[in-house]
Amino acid sequence: MIRKVVMGTRLPAKLWLDNVETSCMEQIVNLASLPYAFSHVAIMPDAHAGKGMPIGGVLATKGVVVPNAVGVDIGCGMCAVKTSLNADGLTRKELTSVMSYIRQTIPLGFEHQKNAVDESLVPEGLTDNLPFLKDKRKMMLHEIGTLGGGNHFIEIQKDTKTGDVWAMVHSGSRHLGLLTANHYNKIAESWCEKWYADIRPGLAFLPIECQEGKDYMNEMSFCVRLAFANRSAMMERIKEGFLLISPTVEFDPMINIAHNYAAWESHFGRNVIVHRKGATRARLGEVGIIPGSMGTKSYIVEGLGNEDSFMSCSHGAGRRMSRSLAFKTLSLEEECESMDEKGIIHGMRKSCLDEAPSAYKDIEQVIASEDDLVKPIVELEPLAVIKGD
């Protein structure tokens, strides 16, 4: 439920969390002071400071689009598949075999595909209507089916009630999404400077009626589809890994959601552009995914369609400490011991200490804080995890 309301100079910001870091609160107030913001700003329980806008924020705008309110990993999101396997019948050796196959077939971190993937994996619509992306097909053919770094992960999980085995992937549009975001943010900054627009730090915008605004919306939407193609390709490799240990395994249809994008939607009687930066859409009855941190639970959820959040919910647990602070204060030995005690296959290294469970908020508290936004329908515990550090 809404924990507090903070006023900007124009609008309120509705927060689904109690404790907010100073830098994040400054960004929230900035959002609620924007002349083009609509109705109010919604801040999810996993929120923390981002570039210009908090990660875990939802901003509806009138007549403009804000590249940094989507973020640099355009289309980043989750996909999950339930298998016909049960954890009780899956040995540690078999699970290790699946993870080994994943590592062999899915490039991690900054790695790309050595050989181009099939052209059919590139989303439709790569035409002259996409002025920035139209000549980058070759890059796409080497990035589709790759995990990336940071908080991206592949995880094998089990349903805490039934023992059903699931596979989950968190990734986005890779370097192409970053290039696209930076390209249009620079254009937005130049546009705002040229027209003496009143902007807040990191929140340069493009009028949706100008060609650059239309181009951004088109290219951003393509990157969302590209991110989906990327996750889908990885999920196919994961399925192959399962089939090697169990040729008769079956797979349910894939659940897919994005949590970094902007889209036209109708709220409070008006068509507006809703920016979700680290936030998941949660319309009434819509199935979504809220992952935990490395070594903690994740949830398949059903949206409740709460208009106060622009029908949105959290996208994960959310950081409770910065990456630099995590490296300075967390113990690799303690983080590994915590996951080892749970029997999780993890391969934790010092280079990904900033992604350790202790760097993140308690996912169960996050879920409890948004009980008016979503209803958990499946609770998943990690069996094995791969991080793209």
Protein Blocks (a to p, Z undefined) as FASTA:
>chain_A
ZZbdcddfkbccddfbfbdcfklmmmmmmmmmcfkbghiacddfkbccdehiaghiacdd
ehiacfklnojcghiacdddddfbdfklpcfklmmmmmmmmmmmmcghjbccfbacdfkl
pcghiafklmmlmmmmmmmmmmgopabgajbccdddddfklopacddddddekjmlmmmm
mmmmmmmmmmmmmnopacdehiaccdfkbmklmmmmmmmmmmmmmmmmmmmmmmmmmmmm
mmmmomkbccdddddddfbdcddddeehiacddddehiacddehiacdddddehiacddd
ddehiakloopadfbeopabdfklmmmmpcfklmmmmmmmnopafkpafklmmmgfklpc
cfklmmmmmmmmbccfbdcddfbdcddZZ
